Amino acid sequence: MNTADTKAQTVKQRAGDALNNDFLRKAVRFTTERLRLGKKLASEEHGNWDDWRERGRQIRLHTIAHLDYYLDQFTEQARANGVHVHFADTAEEAVAISLQIAERKSAKSVVKSKSMVSEELHLNKALESIGVEAVETDLGEYIIQLSDETPSHIIIPAIHKNRYQIAEVLSEVAGETLPPDTAVLAGFVRMKLREKFLEAEIGMTGCNFAIAETGSMVLFENEGNARMVTTVPKTQITLMGMERIIPSWSDLEVMATLLPRSATGQKLTVYMSGISGPKREQDADGPDEMHIIIIDNGRSLQLGDPEFQELLNCIRCGACLNACPVYRHIGGHAYGGTYSGPIGAVLTPALNKNVAEWDDIANASSLCGACYEACPVKIPLHDMLVYLRRRKIEAGRGDKLEGMGMRGFSTVMGDSKRFRSVLSLGKLGQKLVVRNGEIRTKLGPLKGWNSYRVTPSIPKQSFRDLWPEMEADLRRTSKPMKPDLTNRLEERKRQQEGKGVNGDG
């Protein structure tokens, strides 16, 4: 599914397509379950997991609250290290800076390590428009690129594909039929990409964390492709969301503990690279020239917003996707944007000025709070989804029928007599659709609900009907409290109140 397809439909329509795709559902469910189990075991083995989550949250809260200070410190240190630092307010500016560097270097090809920010910018198409080949070198991203699709997961872009589908995609590139064997497929990709590494004039990366105190950027990966991207080409470009800053290397210890365990259940990623500038005289390899493009693209709009500023705390681990019951059924493309799952349902409207375009995305959630429990820095995404729904209503973009229904509900529930009357009418009206105590009809507002479950019928006697008799039974069977016990309880209460007044409690 490409970006053009996702824009043409609503979340509900895209989710319907996903639910009818058995391959996608099985692949997503299998992988997310494995990732959830890995995270559970890794966090339990580590111990004191909630204490570490709170440490991570405090680091991120502090950093975002003082973001201007740490950005200035990072920029000063990075430039002292010989790095060219650029600031881009918009996606268009970030793309323009990247293209200018590519044109100045007369680049014909760019190799890229995995970067959600570059997906956010749609940078590959922009490079292709000026005749520069952009090649994804992360295995999952490479498969997605060949399939002309967008990532379905923050950490595992091709989570929705199985090895048979991947073999079919790679066979077209190979010009021969490749077996659906993981080792064979990975070996073929490794051979193809090695050629691209050696040919490329520019290497392009994202940034997991930027260290303010030294002007360094840190990359987490498992395949080693990011190290090839940052050492072989003569020019390196790093795309960095402005919120990726942390104050110090000691803070990185906390993040290096939280991120891999939350993302894949690993104690540590296979490769963790800290890069502080271009190649020095004593270095054997590395780029001659290094650029860091610090990107806003709607992020600063969240600063000072009490409801959404914590959104900038995200460390892009993908744990909320693996925990979300909605994502596990429909995958990432149903969300329609670069970022999927609970984080995408909040981040996409936040980063886009035209919020109305993404009005329906906040409804792709059960509001169960599983995303918050999974988040290593405790971002209350379920609350933010409620805020988005409220803002949609306040802006006058709510569904009119839903609005009428809620007003009717308020009218009925606001008066006990009305409630009893409606309940009585409901008991009579339901006789037309009740079968064996259940309502299975798929008409009106029950259509979506009853497509996958049934609605229980209104019982003959409600709790309100039963309560007078229950209350009478309680009065008959309950024993009165002995007078002396009552006196002792009252005396103890007076003594406690006296201690509180005297400050001794």
Secondary structure, 3 states (H helix, E strand, C coil): CCHHHHHCCCHHHHHHHHHCCHHHHHHHHHHHHHHHHHHHHHHHHHCCHHHHHHHHHHHHHHHHHCHHHHHHHHHHHHHHCCCEEEEECCHHHHHHHHHHHHHHCCCCEEEECCCHHHHHHCHHHHHHHCCCEEEECCHHHHHHHHCCCCCCCCCCCCCCCCHHHHHHHHHHHHCCCCCCCHHHHHHHHHHHHHHHHHHCCEEEECCCEEECCCCEEEEEECCCHHHHHHHCCCEEEEEEECCCEECCHHHHHHHHHHHHHHHCCCCCCCEEEEECCCCCCCCCCCCCEEEEEEECCCHHHHCCCCCCHHHHHCCCCCHHHHHCCCHHHHCCHHHCCCCCHHHHHHHHHHHCCCHHHHCCHHHCCCCCCHHHHHCCCCCCHHHHHHHHHHHHHHCCCCCHHHHHHHHHHHHHHCCHHHHHHHHHHHHHHHHHCEECCEECCCCCCHHHHHCCCCEECCCCCCHHHHHHHHHHHHHHHCCCCCHHHHHHHHHHHHHHHHHHHHCCC
